[in-house]
Amino acid sequence: MQQGLQRLVALIQDVDFVGPTTRLRDRACRLVATHPLRAGDALQLAAALMWCGEAPDAGAPFVSLDARLRDAARREGFAILPD
């Protein structure tokens, strides 16, 4: 249990948080209009885009196993993981 808590604390210290803002919601709405995404997936992709300053073409990684979300992220310019 203690080891698990230590790993969680280490992960939390290395997290970038993108908060629920009007800008995030508006970006997610544009993504839903562009890609066949569910609302939650659009919010996740919008947060990733905001995290990288709307410039995922710099090779920013995006991790997902959902086919629609992976396709949308790829079209937005992310490097998709796992391959």
Secondary structure, 3 states (H helix, E strand, C coil): CHHHHHHHHHHHHCCCCCCCCHHHHHHHHHHHHHCCCCHHHHHHHHHHHHHCCCCHHHCCEEECCCHHHHHHHHHCCCEEECC
